Amino acid sequence: MNHIEPLKISVLPLARPTFDVPFAEETCRNAWNLLEQIPAEWSGSKELLFDAGAVEGRLEEMVKNPPDLLLVLQLTFTDATMTVKLAETLDAPMVFWSFPEERTGGRLRLNSLCGINLASHALGKSGMRCDYLHIDPQDERAGSEIQARINAHQARKNLSKTRLAVLGQHPDGFHTCAYDAQELKKRTGVTVDQLELKDLFDEARQVPENKVEELRQELKPRIQGLEKVEQEPLEKSLRVLSSLKSKASNDGYQGFSIRCWPEFFTEYGCAACGAMGMLNTEGIAAGCEADVYGTLSTLILNWMGEEPAFIADLVDIDADQDTGVFWHCGLAPLSMADPDAPVEAGIHSNRKKPLVNEFPLKAGRVTLFRLSQSQNLNRMIIGGGTMLKAPKSFSGTSGVIRFDRPASEVLETVMKEGLEHHYGIAYGDLRHSLKLLAQQLDLPVFELT
């Protein structure tokens, strides 16, 4: 998996000495104790900053070493003077954290929430936006709320450093896979390079035999029956895998959108699916049919979740059983395999060439996601459901899903909205982080489920 630079987060605890300072200091300690349990590059003050001079001293440090994110701990009420100065000086998004207090009938000890209200208003009048959370650091939900924001900001940072390669053009009639590289760059910061399939095939043919054998030995314990499929196209699959891994390592590509047919079969002599599945297994996003937005959706899910994602087609809806089937030829990451079913070497169902990976998807909670251009709108399609334990529905990789709303309604939505045919799938519930990322990209969210 490509190296990801950790998010640099600077923390500023703001307070006024006219409030309950000991309580504010205790709250600050609890907040820092929680933050330091979450992976990130943390810096800033653990002491309360009571005046402009103290904040300006920290501001000078941040100008020299700019953070990716500024987290303001609003320990008590303060006016927005320094908040606005921070926002105007630093080119970094801001998150405000305010803290609840008990309704005792007595003194308002912090008045923290009012402080972030004042700050958000001031920033809004200056044309700047911010995010916030209002939660006790000892609340069991606090860690996940902070993690969701870090995931979103980390993904936003990653996008600005992302390079994708497109190999070949999308097939005729696949309007779902069309893209505008300049528009994508403007909106997300992602760079897309157009490469030629012929060049990939030529490079693959030059891969040394020892590299091919190394890959074969690596895959043997993970994929059953490699020796049973046709060996010449299998070797070609391994050569493609080696070439694409080299491109990722040497040229800095985080993902590949590949025209997987017909040229892989007609001009080179193997299926692309197995190589793409192994790339996905390693967290290098790989999408078929030269689907750039699908590949980028996979990559975002990789960043958000704890294991790799992939894109698949919605190929069946059973209204009576209230289930659907997501399927693809064989490019799912091996980590998605049902642990009770074998991962088998297979052949492409239409072209009869290896390598594809054959297995049913494991049971568990999943997130569905797509950066979409449906109806000529840039938006995020987000949904969820549960993969059920079930045998393969079709050859290749497939999973039976129960959506978070009736399957028939999901199909109705897909057709009425004219959604793309590729859906990113990742295990876990990543919807909160994705919605926060949508805010940062100024993209509307469409709820699929």
ZATOR-382422 format. One line per field, with one value per residue (C-alpha): residue in one letter; z, x, y; residue number from 1. Coordinates in nm, 2 decimals, decimal comma, always signed. Each point is the difference from the previous one (the first is absolute). Layout:
res [A; ...]
c3 [Z; ...]
c1 [X; ...]
c2 [Y; ...]
n [NUM; ...]
//
This chain:
res [M; N; H; I; E; P; L; K; I; S; V; L; P; L; A; R; P; T; F; D; V; P; F; A; E; E; T; C; R; N; A; W; N; L; L; E; Q; I; P; A; E; W; S; G; S; K; E; L; L; F; D; A; G; A; V; E; G; R; L; E; E; M; V; K; N; P; P; D; L; L; L; V; L; Q; L; T; F; T; D; A; T; M; T; V; K; L; A; E; T; L; D; A; P; M; V; F; W; S; F; P; E; E; R; T; G; G; R; L; R; L; N; S; L; C; G; I; N; L; A; S; H; A; L; G; K; S; G; M; R; C; D; Y; L; H; I; D; P; Q; D; E; R; A; G; S; E; I; Q; A; R; I; N; A; H; Q; A; R; K; N; L; S; K; T; R; L; A; V; L; G; Q; H; P; D; G; F; H; T; C; A; Y; D; A; Q; E; L; K; K; R; T; G; V; T; V; D; Q; L; E; L; K; D; L; F; D; E; A; R; Q; V; P; E; N; K; V; E; E; L; R; Q; E; L; K; P; R; I; Q; G; L; E; K; V; E; Q; E; P; L; E; K; S; L; R; V; L; S; S; L; K; S; K; A; S; N; D; G; Y; Q; G; F; S; I; R; C; W; P; E; F; F; T; E; Y; G; C; A; A; C; G; A; M; G; M; L; N; T; E; G; I; A; A; G; C; E; A; D; V; Y; G; T; L; S; T; L; I; L; N; W; M; G; E; E; P; A; F; I; A; D; L; V; D; I; D; A; D; Q; D; T; G; V; F; W; H; C; G; L; A; P; L; S; M; A; D; P; D; A; P; V; E; A; G; I; H; S; N; R; K; K; P; L; V; N; E; F; P; L; K; A; G; R; V; T; L; F; R; L; S; Q; S; Q; N; L; N; R; M; I; I; G; G; G; T; M; L; K; A; P; K; S; F; S; G; T; S; G; V; I; R; F; D; R; P; A; S; E; V; L; E; T; V; M; K; E; G; L; E; H; H; Y; G; I; A; Y; G; D; L; R; H; S; L; K; L; L; A; Q; Q; L; D; L; P; V; F; E; L; T]
c3 [+0,00; -0,08; +0,28; +0,15; +0,19; +0,34; +0,06; +0,18; +0,26; +0,22; +0,32; +0,16; +0,33; +0,04; +0,33; +0,21; +0,37; +0,10; -0,03; +0,20; -0,09; +0,20; -0,18; -0,33; +0,07; +0,09; -0,32; -0,20; +0,15; -0,07; -0,36; -0,05; +0,15; -0,26; -0,29; +0,07; -0,04; -0,36; -0,27; -0,13; +0,02; +0,30; +0,11; +0,18; +0,36; +0,30; +0,20; -0,02; -0,21; +0,17; -0,21; -0,35; +0,09; +0,08; -0,31; -0,22; +0,13; -0,12; -0,32; -0,08; +0,04; -0,23; -0,27; +0,00; +0,01; -0,15; +0,12; -0,22; +0,25; +0,29; +0,29; +0,24; +0,34; +0,12; +0,37; +0,10; -0,17; -0,19; -0,25; -0,37; -0,04; +0,00; -0,17; -0,31; +0,01; +0,01; -0,30; -0,20; +0,07; -0,05; -0,31; +0,20; +0,07; +0,35; +0,23; +0,32; +0,30; +0,27; +0,33; +0,17; +0,36; +0,25; +0,05; +0,37; +0,04; +0,10; -0,17; -0,37; +0,05; -0,36; -0,24; -0,27; -0,25; -0,02; -0,08; -0,31; -0,11; +0,01; -0,19; -0,28; -0,05; -0,03; -0,25; -0,20; -0,04; -0,13; -0,25; +0,19; +0,12; +0,29; +0,15; +0,36; +0,26; +0,33; +0,23; +0,33; -0,06; +0,24; -0,20; -0,17; -0,33; +0,01; -0,15; -0,30; -0,06; -0,01; -0,20; -0,26; -0,04; -0,02; -0,27; -0,21; +0,03; -0,06; -0,32; -0,11; +0,05; -0,18; -0,30; -0,07; -0,02; -0,20; -0,35; -0,19; -0,33; -0,26; -0,24; -0,32; -0,06; +0,15; -0,22; -0,25; +0,16; +0,36; +0,07; +0,37; -0,04; -0,17; +0,18; -0,04; +0,14; +0,04; +0,18; +0,23; +0,07; +0,08; +0,23; +0,19; -0,09; -0,15; -0,30; -0,27; -0,26; -0,32; -0,09; -0,28; +0,03; -0,26; +0,21; +0,30; -0,21; -0,13; +0,36; +0,13; -0,27; +0,13; +0,36; +0,10; +0,06; +0,36; +0,07; -0,14; +0,21; +0,31; -0,05; -0,07; +0,33; +0,19; -0,14; +0,04; +0,37; -0,05; -0,32; -0,05; -0,34; -0,17; -0,15; -0,15; -0,22; -0,34; +0,08; -0,28; +0,07; +0,37; -0,05; -0,21; +0,29; +0,24; -0,24; -0,01; +0,38; +0,02; -0,24; +0,17; +0,34; -0,14; -0,14; +0,34; +0,17; -0,25; -0,14; +0,32; -0,13; +0,27; -0,24; -0,35; -0,22; -0,26; -0,32; +0,08; -0,32; -0,28; -0,05; +0,30; -0,16; -0,37; -0,01; +0,31; +0,10; +0,36; +0,24; +0,18; +0,30; +0,20; -0,02; +0,10; +0,29; +0,13; -0,03; +0,19; +0,26; +0,06; +0,02; -0,35; -0,14; -0,33; -0,20; -0,32; -0,32; +0,04; +0,27; +0,16; +0,24; +0,11; +0,06; +0,20; +0,20; +0,08; +0,11; +0,23; +0,16; +0,05; +0,20; +0,20; +0,10; +0,16; -0,30; -0,38; -0,22; -0,36; -0,25; -0,11; -0,21; +0,14; -0,20; +0,18; +0,23; +0,16; +0,14; +0,17; +0,19; +0,03; -0,12; -0,28; -0,15; -0,06; -0,25; -0,20; -0,21; +0,27; +0,11; +0,37; +0,26; +0,16; +0,34; -0,10; -0,05; +0,22; +0,24; -0,03; -0,38; -0,21; -0,21; -0,34; -0,32; -0,27; -0,36; -0,14; -0,05; -0,35; -0,14; +0,18; +0,09; +0,34; +0,24; +0,20; +0,37; +0,09; +0,34; +0,18; +0,21; +0,37; +0,23; +0,17; +0,00; -0,32; -0,13; -0,36; -0,16; -0,33; -0,12; -0,25; -0,31; -0,05; -0,14; -0,08; +0,37; +0,21; +0,32; +0,24; +0,00; +0,34; +0,14; +0,22; +0,06; +0,13; -0,21; +0,09; +0,03; -0,33; -0,27; -0,33; -0,19; -0,33; -0,11; +0,10; +0,32; +0,13; +0,32; +0,11; +0,17; +0,21; -0,04; +0,27; -0,18; -0,21; -0,30; -0,24; +0,11; -0,05; -0,36; -0,06; +0,13; -0,22; -0,31; +0,07; +0,09; -0,29; +0,22; -0,13; -0,02; +0,22; +0,38; +0,24; +0,28; +0,33; +0,33; +0,30; +0,04; -0,16; -0,09; +0,27; -0,12; -0,37; +0,07; +0,18; -0,31; -0,22; +0,20; -0,06; -0,37; -0,01; -0,15; +0,07; +0,15; -0,15; +0,24; -0,19; +0,31]
c1 [+0,00; +0,12; +0,15; -0,25; +0,13; -0,17; -0,22; +0,17; -0,24; +0,06; -0,20; -0,08; -0,19; -0,17; -0,14; -0,08; +0,12; -0,35; -0,15; +0,07; +0,37; +0,06; -0,30; +0,13; +0,35; -0,15; -0,20; +0,30; +0,20; -0,28; -0,01; +0,37; +0,00; -0,26; +0,18; +0,33; -0,17; -0,09; +0,27; +0,10; +0,29; -0,11; +0,15; -0,12; -0,06; -0,11; -0,03; -0,30; +0,06; -0,16; +0,09; +0,10; +0,37; +0,00; -0,19; +0,22; +0,31; -0,16; -0,10; +0,36; +0,10; -0,28; +0,09; +0,35; -0,13; -0,35; -0,25; -0,24; -0,28; -0,05; -0,20; -0,12; -0,10; -0,25; +0,04; -0,20; -0,17; +0,23; -0,07; +0,09; +0,28; +0,28; -0,20; -0,04; +0,37; +0,09; -0,23; +0,13; +0,36; +0,01; -0,10; -0,14; -0,36; -0,13; -0,19; -0,15; -0,06; -0,23; -0,08; -0,34; -0,05; -0,26; -0,32; +0,04; -0,21; +0,32; +0,29; +0,07; +0,35; +0,13; -0,26; +0,20; -0,27; -0,08; +0,37; +0,00; -0,33; +0,16; +0,30; -0,20; -0,20; +0,31; +0,16; -0,32; -0,01; +0,36; -0,10; +0,17; -0,15; +0,09; -0,10; -0,08; -0,09; -0,17; +0,08; +0,16; +0,35; -0,10; -0,31; +0,04; -0,09; +0,26; +0,28; -0,20; -0,12; +0,35; +0,13; -0,27; +0,12; +0,36; -0,09; -0,17; +0,27; +0,27; -0,19; -0,02; +0,38; +0,06; -0,21; +0,22; +0,30; -0,17; +0,11; -0,22; +0,09; -0,25; +0,10; -0,20; -0,34; -0,33; -0,20; -0,25; -0,34; +0,14; -0,10; +0,02; +0,38; +0,05; +0,20; +0,15; +0,36; +0,01; -0,34; +0,12; +0,33; -0,19; -0,25; +0,23; +0,36; +0,04; +0,23; -0,09; +0,25; -0,11; +0,21; -0,02; -0,10; +0,26; +0,28; -0,12; +0,00; +0,35; +0,12; -0,16; +0,17; +0,34; -0,06; +0,28; -0,09; +0,12; -0,25; -0,28; +0,10; +0,02; -0,36; -0,11; +0,14; -0,15; -0,35; +0,01; -0,09; -0,27; -0,18; -0,08; +0,03; +0,25; +0,16; -0,34; -0,06; +0,16; +0,36; +0,10; -0,28; +0,06; +0,36; -0,11; -0,23; +0,30; +0,20; -0,26; -0,02; +0,37; +0,00; -0,29; +0,17; +0,32; -0,20; -0,16; +0,34; +0,22; -0,25; -0,20; -0,34; -0,26; -0,24; -0,06; -0,31; +0,04; -0,18; -0,02; -0,17; +0,01; +0,38; +0,12; -0,15; +0,04; +0,34; +0,18; -0,16; -0,13; -0,26; +0,09; -0,22; +0,24; +0,28; -0,25; -0,13; +0,36; +0,06; -0,32; +0,11; +0,31; -0,20; +0,10; -0,34; -0,08; -0,32; -0,11; -0,15; +0,23; -0,24; +0,19; -0,27; -0,05; +0,37; +0,02; -0,31; +0,19; +0,30; -0,20; -0,16; +0,35; +0,10; -0,32; -0,02; +0,22; +0,03; +0,00; -0,31; -0,10; -0,27; -0,27; -0,32; -0,35; -0,12; -0,31; -0,28; -0,24; -0,29; -0,15; +0,33; +0,07; +0,36; +0,23; +0,31; +0,32; +0,24; +0,31; +0,22; +0,26; +0,17; -0,11; +0,28; +0,07; -0,07; -0,37; -0,03; -0,23; +0,25; -0,20; +0,02; +0,32; +0,15; +0,04; +0,18; -0,26; -0,05; -0,19; -0,37; -0,03; +0,36; +0,11; +0,34; +0,17; +0,06; -0,31; -0,04; -0,31; -0,17; -0,31; +0,02; +0,01; -0,28; +0,00; -0,10; +0,10; +0,00; -0,10; +0,16; +0,05; +0,14; -0,28; -0,07; -0,35; -0,25; +0,30; +0,03; +0,32; -0,11; +0,08; -0,23; +0,01; -0,18; +0,03; -0,11; +0,11; +0,16; -0,16; +0,18; -0,09; +0,17; +0,11; -0,30; +0,20; +0,36; +0,26; -0,05; -0,34; -0,19; -0,36; -0,10; -0,29; -0,02; -0,10; -0,33; -0,21; +0,19; -0,28; +0,02; +0,38; -0,05; -0,26; +0,24; +0,28; -0,21; -0,17; +0,32; +0,19; +0,29; +0,32; +0,03; +0,31; -0,04; +0,29; -0,03; +0,19; -0,05; -0,09; -0,23; +0,19; -0,30; +0,07; +0,36; -0,11; -0,27; +0,26; +0,23; -0,29; -0,03; +0,37; -0,03; -0,32; -0,19; -0,36; -0,08; -0,26; -0,12; -0,04; -0,14]
c2 [+0,00; +0,35; +0,20; +0,25; +0,30; +0,03; +0,30; +0,28; +0,14; +0,30; +0,04; +0,33; +0,01; +0,33; +0,13; +0,30; +0,03; +0,14; -0,35; -0,32; -0,05; -0,32; -0,16; +0,12; -0,13; -0,34; -0,01; +0,09; -0,28; -0,25; +0,13; -0,04; -0,35; -0,10; +0,17; -0,17; -0,34; +0,09; -0,04; +0,34; +0,24; +0,21; +0,33; +0,31; +0,11; -0,21; +0,32; +0,23; +0,31; +0,29; +0,30; +0,13; -0,01; -0,37; -0,09; +0,22; -0,18; -0,33; +0,16; +0,09; -0,37; -0,11; +0,24; -0,15; -0,36; +0,02; -0,27; -0,19; +0,06; +0,24; -0,14; +0,28; -0,13; +0,26; -0,07; +0,31; +0,28; +0,25; +0,26; -0,07; +0,24; -0,25; -0,27; +0,23; +0,09; -0,37; -0,07; +0,29; -0,08; -0,38; -0,18; -0,29; -0,12; +0,05; -0,23; +0,15; -0,23; +0,13; -0,18; -0,07; +0,07; -0,10; +0,20; +0,06; +0,31; +0,17; +0,17; -0,06; -0,12; -0,01; +0,15; -0,19; -0,05; +0,37; +0,06; -0,22; +0,15; +0,35; -0,14; -0,17; +0,32; +0,21; -0,24; -0,02; +0,38; -0,03; -0,26; -0,29; -0,32; -0,22; -0,34; -0,07; -0,26; +0,05; -0,30; -0,09; -0,15; -0,29; -0,08; -0,34; +0,15; +0,28; -0,21; -0,11; +0,35; +0,14; -0,30; +0,07; +0,35; -0,10; -0,26; +0,26; +0,25; -0,27; -0,10; +0,36; +0,04; -0,33; +0,11; +0,30; -0,23; -0,28; -0,12; -0,25; -0,16; -0,09; -0,27; +0,01; +0,16; -0,11; -0,23; +0,15; +0,06; +0,00; +0,36; -0,08; -0,01; +0,33; +0,27; +0,34; +0,01; +0,38; +0,01; -0,28; +0,18; +0,32; -0,16; -0,25; +0,07; -0,35; -0,03; -0,25; -0,12; -0,17; -0,30; -0,25; -0,37; -0,09; +0,14; -0,20; -0,32; +0,07; +0,07; -0,32; -0,21; +0,13; -0,11; -0,24; -0,37; +0,01; +0,29; -0,21; -0,30; +0,21; +0,12; -0,35; -0,12; +0,29; -0,08; -0,38; +0,00; +0,26; -0,13; -0,36; -0,17; +0,22; -0,31; -0,11; +0,30; +0,06; +0,09; +0,23; +0,26; -0,04; +0,10; +0,30; +0,10; -0,02; +0,21; +0,27; +0,00; +0,04; +0,29; +0,18; -0,04; +0,15; +0,30; +0,06; -0,02; +0,18; +0,26; +0,07; -0,12; -0,07; -0,16; -0,13; +0,02; -0,27; -0,08; -0,36; -0,13; -0,09; +0,08; -0,20; -0,31; +0,08; +0,17; -0,13; -0,32; +0,00; +0,14; +0,33; -0,09; -0,20; +0,25; +0,28; -0,21; -0,04; +0,37; +0,07; -0,25; +0,22; +0,32; +0,12; +0,08; -0,17; +0,05; -0,17; +0,15; +0,31; +0,13; +0,29; +0,11; -0,36; -0,04; +0,32; -0,11; -0,32; +0,20; +0,22; -0,30; -0,15; +0,31; +0,01; -0,36; -0,26; -0,24; +0,04; +0,07; -0,06; +0,09; -0,24; -0,02; -0,03; -0,30; -0,13; +0,11; -0,25; +0,19; -0,31; -0,07; +0,37; -0,05; +0,11; -0,14; +0,19; -0,17; +0,04; -0,23; -0,05; +0,33; +0,00; +0,01; -0,33; +0,14; +0,01; -0,38; -0,20; -0,18; -0,32; -0,01; -0,06; +0,28; -0,18; +0,08; +0,04; +0,09; +0,30; -0,11; +0,14; -0,02; -0,32; +0,13; +0,02; +0,16; +0,09; -0,05; -0,20; +0,03; +0,12; +0,32; -0,04; +0,09; +0,34; +0,37; +0,18; +0,36; +0,08; +0,30; +0,17; +0,33; +0,06; +0,20; -0,13; +0,24; +0,22; +0,08; -0,03; -0,17; -0,28; -0,31; -0,16; -0,30; -0,30; -0,35; -0,34; -0,27; -0,33; -0,34; -0,16; -0,21; +0,16; +0,13; +0,00; -0,09; +0,25; +0,20; +0,07; +0,09; -0,01; +0,32; +0,11; +0,38; +0,24; +0,06; -0,24; -0,14; +0,09; +0,36; +0,00; -0,12; +0,26; +0,27; -0,13; +0,02; +0,33; +0,17; -0,16; -0,10; -0,15; -0,38; -0,03; +0,03; +0,03; -0,26; +0,00; -0,18; +0,21; +0,30; +0,29; +0,23; +0,26; +0,06; +0,00; +0,27; +0,21; -0,03; +0,10; +0,32; +0,08; -0,07; +0,21; -0,30; -0,09; -0,34; -0,23; -0,27; -0,33; -0,17]
n [1; 2; 3; 4; 5; 6; 7; 8; 9; 10; 11; 12; 13; 14; 15; 16; 17; 18; 19; 20; 21; 22; 23; 24; 25; 26; 27; 28; 29; 30; 31; 32; 33; 34; 35; 36; 37; 38; 39; 40; 41; 42; 43; 44; 45; 46; 47; 48; 49; 50; 51; 52; 53; 54; 55; 56; 57; 58; 59; 60; 61; 62; 63; 64; 65; 66; 67; 68; 69; 70; 71; 72; 73; 74; 75; 76; 77; 78; 79; 80; 81; 82; 83; 84; 85; 86; 87; 88; 89; 90; 91; 92; 93; 94; 95; 96; 97; 98; 99; 100; 101; 102; 103; 104; 105; 106; 107; 108; 109; 110; 111; 112; 113; 114; 115; 116; 117; 118; 119; 120; 121; 122; 123; 124; 125; 126; 127; 128; 129; 130; 131; 132; 133; 134; 135; 136; 137; 138; 139; 140; 141; 142; 143; 144; 145; 146; 147; 148; 149; 150; 151; 152; 153; 154; 155; 156; 157; 158; 159; 160; 161; 162; 163; 164; 165; 166; 167; 168; 169; 170; 171; 172; 173; 174; 175; 176; 177; 178; 179; 180; 181; 182; 183; 184; 185; 186; 187; 188; 189; 190; 191; 192; 193; 194; 195; 196; 197; 198; 199; 200; 201; 202; 203; 204; 205; 206; 207; 208; 209; 210; 211; 212; 213; 214; 215; 216; 217; 218; 219; 220; 221; 222; 223; 224; 225; 226; 227; 228; 229; 230; 231; 232; 233; 234; 235; 236; 237; 238; 239; 240; 241; 242; 243; 244; 245; 246; 247; 248; 249; 250; 251; 252; 253; 254; 255; 256; 257; 258; 259; 260; 261; 262; 263; 264; 265; 266; 267; 268; 269; 270; 271; 272; 273; 274; 275; 276; 277; 278; 279; 280; 281; 282; 283; 284; 285; 286; 287; 288; 289; 290; 291; 292; 293; 294; 295; 296; 297; 298; 299; 300; 301; 302; 303; 304; 305; 306; 307; 308; 309; 310; 311; 312; 313; 314; 315; 316; 317; 318; 319; 320; 321; 322; 323; 324; 325; 326; 327; 328; 329; 330; 331; 332; 333; 334; 335; 336; 337; 338; 339; 340; 341; 342; 343; 344; 345; 346; 347; 348; 349; 350; 351; 352; 353; 354; 355; 356; 357; 358; 359; 360; 361; 362; 363; 364; 365; 366; 367; 368; 369; 370; 371; 372; 373; 374; 375; 376; 377; 378; 379; 380; 381; 382; 383; 384; 385; 386; 387; 388; 389; 390; 391; 392; 393; 394; 395; 396; 397; 398; 399; 400; 401; 402; 403; 404; 405; 406; 407; 408; 409; 410; 411; 412; 413; 414; 415; 416; 417; 418; 419; 420; 421; 422; 423; 424; 425; 426; 427; 428; 429; 430; 431; 432; 433; 434; 435; 436; 437; 438; 439; 440; 441; 442; 443; 444; 445; 446; 447; 448; 449]
//
